[in-house]
């Protein structure tokens, strides 16, 4: 007598018996590769947020034991990956200045330079400074004075 299958996921990757097939009849399916939820989401490869861990945290933070779907963790982790990638673009500002550390100034320049992040992050960044900006009337006035001095 063949051993009884318990069902569930097969971690060994061994071929399983097809539905309605008889053991030994040669009707087996191809080995199924196990995919985690992280792999199924298929988002960025360089940044990886664990969908299982985020799902667990979401379930812990709800009140009254509300059901949290599996897609909620995938969506949340995608948002976290996007925001992290955008903020880490501040590293490009630090590379341009040839420094190894990302300072609050670099974060300020990266966030205010990105239109979407600027709308999202409307907070004051401590130590970020201000964006470089010179009004057009100030630059035009100094240009006129230089021209008048050269004509005389």
C-alpha positions as CSV (number, residue, x, y, z in Angstrom):
1,X,0.0,0.0,0.0
2,X,1.3,3.5,-1.0
3,X,2.0,6.0,1.8
4,X,-0.9,8.4,2.4
5,X,-0.3,12.0,1.2
6,X,-1.0,14.6,3.9
7,X,-1.6,17.4,1.4
8,X,-0.2,20.9,1.7
9,X,2.9,22.3,0.2
10,X,5.6,19.9,-0.9
11,X,8.9,21.3,0.2
12,X,11.0,18.5,-1.3
13,X,9.9,19.4,-4.9
14,X,9.1,15.8,-5.6
15,X,6.5,15.1,-8.2
16,X,3.0,14.8,-6.9
17,X,0.3,12.5,-8.0
18,X,-2.1,14.0,-10.5
19,X,-5.8,14.3,-9.4
20,X,-7.6,11.1,-10.1
21,X,-4.5,9.3,-11.2
22,X,-3.3,6.0,-10.0
23,X,0.0,5.6,-8.3
24,X,2.5,4.1,-10.8
25,X,0.5,4.9,-13.9
26,X,2.9,7.6,-15.0
27,X,0.5,10.5,-14.7
28,X,2.5,12.8,-12.5
29,X,2.8,16.6,-12.8
30,X,6.1,18.4,-13.2
31,X,8.0,19.3,-10.0
32,X,6.6,22.6,-8.7
33,X,9.1,25.2,-7.5
34,X,8.2,26.7,-4.2
35,X,7.9,30.5,-4.4
36,X,7.8,32.8,-1.4
37,X,5.4,35.7,-1.2
38,X,8.5,38.0,-1.7
39,X,9.3,36.2,-5.0
40,X,5.6,36.3,-6.1
41,X,5.5,40.0,-5.7
42,X,8.4,40.4,-8.0
43,X,9.3,44.0,-7.1
44,X,12.7,45.5,-6.9
45,X,15.5,43.0,-6.4
46,X,18.1,45.2,-4.7
47,X,15.8,46.2,-1.8
48,X,13.9,43.4,-0.1
49,X,11.2,43.8,2.6
50,X,9.9,40.5,4.0
51,X,6.2,40.2,3.0
52,X,5.7,37.6,5.8
53,X,7.2,39.9,8.5
54,X,5.2,42.9,7.3
55,X,2.0,40.8,7.3
56,X,2.7,39.7,10.8
57,X,3.3,43.3,11.9
58,X,0.1,44.4,10.2
59,X,-1.9,41.7,12.1
60,X,-0.3,42.7,15.4
61,X,-1.2,46.4,14.9
62,X,-4.9,46.0,14.2
63,X,-7.6,46.3,16.8
64,X,-10.4,43.8,17.3
65,X,-8.6,41.1,15.3
66,X,-9.6,42.4,11.9
67,X,-8.6,40.1,9.0
68,X,-5.6,41.3,7.0
69,X,-5.3,40.0,3.5
70,X,-2.1,38.7,2.0
71,X,-2.1,41.4,-0.7
72,X,-2.0,44.1,2.0
73,X,1.5,43.0,3.0
74,X,2.6,42.9,-0.6
75,X,1.2,46.4,-1.3
76,X,2.7,47.8,1.9
77,X,6.1,46.4,1.2
78,X,6.0,47.8,-2.4
79,X,5.4,51.2,-0.9
80,X,8.2,50.8,1.5
81,X,10.6,49.7,-1.2
82,X,9.6,52.7,-3.4
83,X,10.0,55.2,-0.7
84,X,13.3,53.7,0.5
85,X,14.7,53.8,-3.1
86,X,13.7,57.4,-3.5
87,X,15.2,58.5,-0.3
88,X,18.4,56.5,-1.0
89,X,18.8,58.6,-4.1
90,X,20.1,61.1,-1.7
91,X,23.2,59.0,-1.9
92,X,23.6,60.3,-5.4
93,X,23.8,63.8,-4.0
94,X,26.5,62.7,-1.6
95,X,28.4,61.0,-4.4
96,X,28.4,64.2,-6.4
97,X,30.0,66.0,-3.4
98,X,32.4,63.1,-3.0
99,X,31.5,62.3,0.6
100,X,30.7,59.0,2.1
101,X,27.9,59.9,4.5
102,X,24.4,60.9,3.7
103,X,23.7,63.9,5.8
104,X,20.3,65.6,6.5
105,X,21.3,68.2,3.9
106,X,21.5,65.5,1.3
107,X,18.1,64.2,2.3
108,X,16.7,67.7,2.2
109,X,18.0,68.2,-1.4
110,X,16.8,64.8,-2.6
111,X,13.3,65.2,-1.1
112,X,12.7,68.8,-2.2
113,X,14.1,68.0,-5.6
114,X,11.6,65.2,-6.2
115,X,8.1,66.5,-6.8
116,X,6.2,63.5,-5.4
117,X,8.3,63.2,-2.3
118,X,8.0,67.0,-1.7
119,X,4.3,66.6,-1.6
120,X,4.5,63.6,0.7
121,X,7.1,64.9,3.1
122,X,5.9,68.3,4.3
123,X,7.9,68.3,7.5
124,X,10.9,70.3,8.4
125,X,14.1,68.3,8.2
126,X,16.4,69.2,11.1
127,X,19.8,70.2,9.9
128,X,18.6,70.2,6.2
129,X,19.1,73.9,5.5
130,X,17.3,75.6,2.7
131,X,17.2,75.1,-1.0
132,X,19.5,77.3,-3.1
133,X,17.3,79.9,-4.7
134,X,18.0,83.4,-6.0
135,X,15.1,85.5,-7.2
136,X,15.2,86.6,-10.9
137,X,14.9,90.2,-10.1
138,X,18.0,90.1,-8.0
139,X,20.1,88.5,-10.7
140,X,18.7,90.9,-13.4
141,X,19.4,94.0,-11.3
142,X,23.1,93.1,-10.7
143,X,23.4,92.4,-14.5
144,X,22.2,95.8,-15.4
145,X,24.6,97.5,-13.0
146,X,27.5,95.7,-14.6
147,X,26.4,96.8,-18.1
148,X,26.1,100.5,-17.0
149,X,29.5,100.4,-15.5
150,X,31.1,99.0,-18.7
151,X,29.4,101.7,-20.9
152,X,30.8,104.7,-19.1
